Amino acid sequence: MSASADTMYSELAHVVQEVPGVAFLAPGLRSRLRSLRATSPLARPGDDTPGITVSAVRGEPLTTVEIRLICRSGRRTLDTTRAVREAVSRHLDTGYPGREFRIIVTVTGVT
């Protein structure tokens, strides 16, 4: 992962966690496996942002940003999801002008 990719993941994680109603980003499979075995061969530098995946199809202008999160109980999940999508969209429009993003927000649990 490049320095700019690490920066993007960190920025997106911060933006998402600032949205009211978000408890935390969902841990990914790699994080779960790493917790089972401290010396996991799956651990990689820069792979410490679970819950966010950024992917692009070669030759396509559209980049997909997938966010998996856990919502807080007592708040409407739909409102939280919409707020996350809007916050991420604003951040990407400001930080990465001229690029097209498709934003997918998935709630994987409520706590």
ROMAR-751247 format. One record per residue: x, y, z of N, C-alpha, C in turn; residue in three letters. Coordinates in steps of 0.2 Angstrom, whole numbers, padded with zeros to 4 digits, always signed. Layout:
<sites>
XYZXYZXYZala...
</sites>
This chain:
<sites>
+0004-0006+0000+0000+0000+0000+0004+0006+0000met+0003+0011-0004+0007+0017-0005+0005+0022+0001ser+0010+0027+0002+0009+0032+0007+0002+0036+0005ala+0001+0037-0001-0006+0041-0002-0012+0036-0001ser-0011+0030-0002-0017+0025+0000-0018+0025+0007ala-0012+0024+0011-0012+0024+0018-0016+0031+0021asp-0014+0036+0018-0017+0043+0020-0024+0043+0018thr-0026+0040+0013-0034+0040+0011-0037+0036+0016met-0035+0030+0018-0038+0025+0022-0039+0029+0029tyr-0033+0032+0031-0034+0036+0038-0039+0041+0038ser-0039+0045+0032-0043+0051+0032-0050+0048+0032glu-0052+0043+0028-0059+0040+0028-0061+0037+0034leu-0056+0034+0038-0058+0031+0044-0060+0037+0049ala-0056+0042+0049-0057+0048+0054-0064+0051+0052his-0066+0052+0045-0072+0055+0043-0078+0051+0046val-0077+0044+0045-0083+0040+0046-0084+0040+0054val-0078+0039+0058-0079+0039+0065-0082+0045+0068gln-0081+0051+0065-0084+0057+0067-0092+0058+0066glu-0095+0053+0062-0102+0054+0061-0106+0051+0067val-0110+0055+0070-0115+0053+0075-0118+0046+0073pro-0118+0042+0078-0122+0035+0077-0117+0030+0075gly-0111+0031+0073-0106+0026+0071-0102+0024+0078val-0103+0018+0079-0099+0015+0085-0092+0014+0083ala-0091+0010+0078-0084+0009+0075-0084+0006+0069phe-0078+0006+0065-0078+0002+0059-0078-0005+0060leu-0081-0009+0056-0081-0017+0057-0074-0020+0056ala-0072-0024+0060-0066-0027+0059-0066-0032+0053pro-0061-0032+0049-0061-0037+0044-0058-0043+0045gly-0058-0048+0041-0056-0055+0042-0049-0055+0044leu-0045-0051+0040-0038-0050+0042-0036-0049+0049arg-0040-0044+0052-0039-0042+0059-0041-0047+0063ser-0047-0051+0062-0049-0056+0066-0044-0062+0066arg-0041-0063+0060-0036-0069+0060-0030-0066+0064leu-0028-0060+0063-0022-0057+0066-0023-0058+0074arg-0029-0057+0077-0030-0057+0084-0029-0064+0086ser-0030-0069+0082-0030-0076+0084-0022-0078+0085leu-0018-0075+0081-0011-0077+0081-0007-0071+0080arg-0003-0069+0085+0001-0063+0085+0006-0063+0079ala+0008-0068+0077+0013-0068+0072+0010-0070+0065thr+0004-0068+0064+0000-0070+0058+0004-0068+0052ser+0005-0072+0047+0008-0070+0041+0004-0066+0037pro-0003-0065+0039-0007-0061+0035-0006-0053+0037leu-0003-0052+0043-0002-0045+0045+0003-0042+0040ala+0001-0036+0038+0005-0032+0033+0006-0025+0036arg+0011-0021+0034+0012-0014+0036+0006-0010+0032pro+0003-0006+0036-0002-0001+0033-0009-0005+0032gly-0009-0011+0035-0016-0014+0034-0020-0013+0041asp-0020-0007+0044-0023-0007+0050-0030-0003+0050asp-0033-0002+0044-0039+0001+0043-0045-0004+0041thr-0047-0007+0046-0052-0012+0044-0059-0008+0043pro-0063-0011+0039-0070-0008+0038-0070-0004+0032gly-0064-0003+0029-0064+0002+0023-0060-0002+0017ile-0063-0002+0011-0060-0005+0005-0061+0000+0000thr-0055+0001-0004-0055+0005-0010-0053+0001-0015val-0057+0001-0021-0055-0003-0026-0057+0001-0033ser-0053-0001-0038-0054+0002-0045-0053-0003-0050ala-0057-0003-0055-0056-0008-0061-0051-0004-0065val-0046-0008-0068-0041-0005-0072-0045-0002-0078arg-0043+0004-0080-0046+0007-0086-0053+0010-0085gly-0056+0010-0079-0062+0013-0077-0061+0019-0073glu-0065+0024-0074-0063+0031-0070-0066+0030-0063pro-0071+0025-0062-0075+0025-0056-0071+0021-0051leu-0070+0024-0045-0067+0020-0039-0072+0019-0034thr-0072+0013-0032-0077+0011-0027-0074+0011-0020thr-0078+0014-0015-0076+0015-0008-0081+0011-0004val-0079+0005-0001-0084+0001+0003-0082+0003+0010glu-0088+0004+0014-0087+0005+0021-0091+0001+0025ile-0089-0003+0030-0092-0008+0034-0092-0005+0041arg-0098-0004+0044-0097-0001+0051-0102-0004+0056leu-0101-0003+0062-0106-0005+0067-0109+0002+0070ile-0116+0002+0070-0120+0008+0072-0121+0007+0080cys-0122+0013+0083-0124+0013+0090-0132+0012+0090arg-0134+0009+0095-0141+0008+0096-0144+0015+0099ser-0150+0015+0098-0154+0022+0100-0154+0027+0094gly-0150+0026+0089-0151+0030+0083-0153+0026+0077arg-0156+0030+0073-0159+0026+0067-0153+0025+0062arg-0153+0018+0060-0147+0016+0056-0147+0019+0049thr-0153+0020+0046-0153+0023+0040-0151+0030+0040leu-0152+0034+0045-0150+0041+0046-0142+0041+0046asp-0139+0036+0050-0132+0036+0051-0129+0034+0045thr-0132+0029+0041-0129+0027+0035-0129+0033+0030thr-0134+0036+0029-0135+0042+0025-0129+0047+0027arg-0129+0049+0033-0124+0054+0036-0117+0052+0034ala-0115+0045+0035-0109+0043+0033-0107+0044+0025val-0112+0042+0021-0111+0042+0014-0110+0050+0012arg-0114+0054+0015-0113+0061+0014-0106+0064+0016glu-0104+0062+0022-0098+0064+0025-0092+0062+0020ala-0092+0056+0018-0087+0053+0014-0087+0056+0007val-0093+0057+0005-0093+0060-0002-0091+0067-0002ser-0092+0071+0003-0089+0078+0004-0082+0078+0004arg-0079+0073+0008-0072+0073+0009-0069+0071+0003his-0071+0066-0001-0068+0064-0007-0069+0069-0012leu-0074+0073-0013-0075+0078-0018-0070+0084-0016asp-0068+0085-0010-0064+0090-0008-0056+0088-0009thr-0055+0082-0006-0048+0080-0006-0046+0077-0013gly-0050+0074-0017-0049+0071-0023-0053+0073-0029tyr-0052+0080-0031-0056+0083-0036-0055+0080-0043pro-0061+0079-0046-0060+0076-0053-0060+0069-0053gly-0060+0065-0048-0061+0058-0047-0068+0056-0046arg-0070+0051-0049-0077+0048-0048-0077+0043-0043glu-0081+0043-0038-0082+0038-0033-0089+0035-0032phe-0089+0029-0031-0095+0025-0029-0095+0023-0022arg-0099+0025-0018-0098+0024-0010-0104+0019-0008ile-0101+0014-0005-0106+0009-0003-0105+0008+0005ile-0110+0009+0009-0110+0009+0016-0114+0003+0018val-0111-0001+0022-0115-0007+0024-0114-0007+0032thr-0120-0008+0035-0120-0009+0042-0120-0016+0044val-0115-0018+0048-0114-0026+0049-0116-0027+0056thr-0118-0022+0060-0121-0024+0067-0123-0017+0070gly-0126-0018+0076-0128-0013+0080-0126-0014+0087val-0123-0010+0091-0121-0011+0098-0124-0006+0102thr
</sites>
